[in-house]
């Protein structure tokens, strides 16, 4: 049997180049070798205020972006988190095996809570729902970046505690799936922080649907330094970030890039990076706009319906095990 992989992204708008190079592209590479479940994390999205009309549009858009980037619905289980009610149900039960102190130490909660005047329980609690997402499916591996590793660790802690409490091996302990050379793409305007969909400065982020002119403009404006030498160095975060992007796309090493571009200034190098980015985004955009046609609505609904039904078969079985272990009548 193939090993199980599970991952999801929140539907908070058009995905970024960072989402693609850091996550989606790796999903595409592994989809033939693993039993993969990829979901749209719509339950997680409401930890912050959402406009219902915009949220529905973003959820549909996320499904289209998954497929446009190359996820094959015939090879993967693609579904919406809210369509499998066992996620929320298991989340509640795991709340009762999780300590307040554990959640209060989560780095992302500390960071995100600073941006909210009234902190919602869901923002504090969402690592437990994330644990439920993972544990429902006996995931062997979860693709994570460094910023999500803490969430995987708490999922393992919760699983171990639950198994110990009820003296049954109900939950498998998931492992982090780390892809070699996974690109960590930073902000074009503040290259010491991660590229983000929610960045207020839209010039800092390249979105998957940015056209060539927009990509070129944003990369031309990317923060660099005054040295005008193409060199990979922590002391040159702007150029380092552009080299990370170019390396991830071209699969060239940093040494190869330095040699290729040693006689070029920053202006010419930025043009090369922008062209490479647009060459990757063009086919994604073409497929996305094909899917956005109203005649494909039923096709997209069928993918989500089939995915939810497949996911729920596994989730329902696992939740019954949990109910039985806890002492509920099933």
C-alpha positions in Angstrom: 0.0 0.0 0.0 1.1 3.5 -0.7 2.0 5.8 2.2 -0.6 8.4 3.1 0.0 12.1 2.6 -2.3 14.9 3.7 -2.1 18.7 3.2 -4.3 21.8 2.7 -4.1 25.5 2.1 -6.6 28.1 3.4 -8.8 29.8 0.7 -7.7 33.3 1.4 -7.5 34.4 -2.2 -5.1 33.8 -5.2 -2.1 31.7 -4.2 1.3 33.2 -4.4 4.5 32.1 -6.1 5.7 31.2 -2.7 2.7 28.8 -2.2 3.5 27.2 -5.6 7.2 26.8 -5.2 7.1 25.9 -1.5 4.1 23.6 -1.5 2.0 23.0 -4.6 4.8 22.1 -7.0 6.0 19.5 -4.5 2.5 18.1 -4.2 2.5 17.6 -8.0 5.9 15.8 -7.8 4.7 13.2 -5.2 1.1 12.6 -6.4 2.2 9.4 -8.3 4.1 7.9 -5.5 1.7 8.4 -2.5 -2.0 8.2 -1.6 -2.6 11.9 -1.4 -5.4 13.9 0.1 -5.4 17.6 -0.6 -8.1 19.8 0.9 -9.2 23.4 1.0 -9.0 24.4 4.6 -12.2 26.5 4.7 -12.9 25.8 8.4 -9.5 27.2 9.3 -10.2 30.3 7.2 -12.9 31.7 9.5 -10.5 32.2 12.4 -10.4 35.7 11.0 -13.4 37.7 9.7 -14.6 36.6 6.2 -17.1 38.1 3.7 -19.3 35.1 2.9 -19.6 36.0 -0.8 -15.8 36.4 -1.1 -15.2 33.2 0.9 -17.3 31.1 -1.5 -15.5 32.6 -4.5 -12.1 32.0 -2.9 -13.0 28.3 -2.0 -13.9 27.6 -5.6 -10.8 29.5 -6.8 -8.6 27.4 -4.6 -9.9 24.2 -6.2 -9.3 25.6 -9.6 -5.8 26.7 -8.6 -5.0 23.2 -7.3 -6.0 21.6 -10.6 -4.5 24.4 -12.8 -1.1 23.9 -11.1 -1.2 20.2 -12.0 -2.9 18.2 -9.3 -4.8 15.4 -11.0 -8.3 14.7 -9.6 -8.0 11.1 -10.8 -4.8 10.5 -8.8 -5.6 12.5 -5.7 -8.5 13.0 -3.3 -9.3 16.8 -3.5 -12.0 18.1 -1.2 -13.3 20.9 1.0 -12.7 20.5 4.7 -16.2 21.6 5.6 -17.7 18.9 3.5 -16.3 16.2 5.8 -18.0 16.9 9.2 -15.7 14.5 11.0 -13.0 17.2 11.0 -15.0 19.4 13.3 -16.2 16.5 15.4 -12.8 15.1 16.0 -11.5 18.6 16.7 -13.9 18.9 19.6 -12.8 15.6 21.1 -9.1 16.4 20.7 -9.8 19.7 22.5 -10.5 17.6 25.5 -7.0 16.0 25.2 -5.2 19.3 24.7 -3.8 21.7 27.3 -4.2 25.5 27.3 -0.5 25.9 28.0 0.4 24.0 24.8 -1.7 26.2 22.7 -0.6 29.4 24.3 3.0 28.6 23.3 2.2 28.3 19.6 4.3 30.8 17.7 1.8 31.5 15.0 -0.9 32.3 17.6 1.4 34.8 19.3 2.1 36.5 15.9 -1.4 36.5 14.6 -3.1 37.5 17.8 -1.1 40.8 17.8 -3.0 41.8 14.7 -6.5 41.3 16.2 -8.2 43.6 18.7 -10.5 40.8 19.9 -8.8 37.5 19.8 -11.1 34.6 18.8 -11.1 31.2 20.4 -10.8 29.7 17.0 -7.5 31.4 16.4 -6.2 30.1 19.7 -7.6 26.6 19.1 -7.0 26.0 15.4 -3.9 23.8 16.0 -6.3 21.2 17.5 -8.4 21.3 14.3 -5.2 20.9 12.3 -4.4 17.9 14.4 -7.8 16.4 13.7 -7.3 17.0 9.9 -4.1 15.0 10.1 -5.1 12.2 12.5 -8.4 11.4 10.8 -6.7 9.9 7.9 -3.7 8.0 9.5 -1.4 10.3 7.5 2.1 8.9 7.4 3.5 12.2 6.2 2.5 15.9 6.2 4.3 18.3 4.0 5.3 21.2 6.2 7.6 24.2 6.1 9.5 25.4 9.1 6.6 27.7 10.1 4.2 24.7 10.4 6.5 22.2 12.0 5.3 23.3 15.5 1.7 22.4 14.5 2.8 18.9 13.4 4.6 18.4 16.7 1.5 19.3 18.8 -0.5 16.9 16.6 1.9 14.1 17.5 1.7 15.1 21.2 -2.1 15.1 21.1 -2.1 11.7 19.4 0.3 10.1 21.8 -1.7 11.5 24.8 -5.0 10.2 23.4 -3.5 6.7 22.7 -2.0 6.6 26.2 -5.2 7.8 27.9 -7.4 5.2 26.3 -4.6 2.5 26.1 -5.3 1.9 22.4 -3.3 2.7 19.3 -6.0 4.8 17.7 -3.9 7.4 16.0 -0.8 7.0 13.9 2.0 9.4 14.6 2.6 11.5 11.5 6.0 12.5 10.2 7.1 15.7 8.5 7.5 15.3 4.8 10.5 17.5 3.9 11.3 17.9 0.2 14.9 18.7 -0.5 15.6 22.1 -2.0 12.1 23.3 -1.1 12.1 27.0 -1.9 11.4 29.5 0.8 10.2 32.5 -1.1 10.4 35.9 0.7 8.7 39.2 0.3 10.0 41.3 -2.6 9.9 44.4 -0.5 11.0 43.0 2.9 13.2 40.0 1.9 13.7 39.0 5.6 10.0 37.9 5.9 8.0 35.3 4.0 6.0 36.2 0.9 2.4 36.3 2.0 -1.1 36.6 0.4 -2.1 39.0 3.1 0.8 41.4 2.7 -0.7 44.9 2.6 1.9 45.9 0.1 0.8 44.0 -3.1 4.2 44.9 -4.8 5.8 42.5 -2.3 3.9 39.4 -3.5 3.7 37.6 -6.9 0.3 35.9 -7.3 -0.3 33.0 -9.6 -2.6 35.1 -11.8 -0.2 38.0 -12.2 0.4 38.7 -15.9 3.8 39.2 -17.4 3.7 42.9 -17.2 2.8 42.8 -13.5 5.5 40.2 -12.7 8.1 42.3 -14.4 7.1 45.4 -12.6 7.1 43.8 -9.2 10.5 42.1 -9.7 12.0 45.3 -11.1 10.9 47.0 -7.8 12.2 44.2 -5.7 14.5 45.5 -2.9 18.2 44.7 -3.5 21.4 46.5 -2.4 23.9 48.9 -4.0 26.6 46.3 -4.7 25.2 45.3 -8.1 26.9 41.9 -7.9 24.9 38.6 -8.3 26.1 36.7 -5.3 24.3 34.3 -2.9 24.8 35.6 0.6 22.8 36.1 3.8 24.2 39.7 3.8 22.3 40.3 0.5 18.7 39.1 1.4 17.1 40.8 -1.7 19.4 39.2 -4.2 19.4 35.9 -2.3 15.6 35.8 -2.6 15.7 36.5 -6.3 18.3 33.8 -6.7 16.1 31.4 -4.6 13.2 32.1 -7.0 15.4 31.6 -10.1 17.1 28.5 -8.8 13.7 26.9 -7.8 12.4 27.5 -11.3 15.4 26.7 -13.4 16.8 24.0 -11.1 20.2 25.6 -11.5 22.6 25.8 -8.5 23.5 29.1 -6.9 27.0 28.7 -8.2 25.7 28.1 -11.8 23.5 31.3 -11.4 26.5 33.3 -10.2 28.6 32.2 -13.1 25.8 32.7 -15.6 25.0 36.2 -14.3 28.5 37.4 -13.2 28.7 40.1 -15.9 25.1 41.3 -15.5 23.8 44.0 -13.3 20.7 43.8 -11.1 18.4 45.2 -13.8 19.2 42.5 -16.4 19.1 39.8 -13.7 15.7 40.9 -12.6 14.5 40.7 -16.2 15.8 37.1 -16.4 14.0 36.1 -13.2 10.8 37.8 -14.3 10.8 35.9 -17.6 11.4 32.6 -15.9 8.6 33.2 -13.4 6.1 34.2 -16.2 7.1 31.1 -18.3 6.0 29.0 -15.3 2.8 31.0 -14.6 1.5 31.2 -18.2 0.3 27.6 -18.5 -1.2 27.7 -15.0 -3.1 30.8 -15.8 -4.3 29.3 -19.1 -5.7 26.3 -17.3 -7.2 28.3 -14.5 -9.2 30.6 -16.9 -10.4 27.5 -18.8 -11.7 26.1 -15.5 -13.3 29.4 -14.5 -15.8 29.1 -17.5 -19.3 28.4 -16.3 -19.5 25.3 -18.4 -17.0 23.7 -16.0 -19.0 24.3 -12.8 -20.5 20.8 -12.8 -17.1 19.3 -13.4 -15.6 21.1 -10.4 -18.6 20.2 -8.2 -18.2 16.6 -9.2 -14.5 16.6 -8.2 -15.3 18.1 -4.8 -18.3 15.7 -4.2 -16.2 12.6 -5.2 -13.3 13.8 -3.0 -15.5 14.4 0.0 -17.1 11.0 -0.3 -13.8 9.3 -0.6 -12.3 11.2 2.4 -15.4 10.7 4.5 -15.2 6.9 4.2 -11.9 7.0 6.0 -12.8 9.8 8.4 -16.1 8.1 9.4 -14.3 4.8 10.3 -11.6 6.6 12.3 -14.2 8.7 14.2 -16.1 5.6 15.2 -12.9 4.1 16.7 -12.4 7.4 18.6 -16.0 7.4 19.9 -15.7 3.8 21.0 -12.4 4.5 22.8 -13.9 7.5 24.6 -16.9 5.5 25.7 -19.7 6.9 23.5 -22.3 4.5 22.2 -21.7 3.8 18.5 
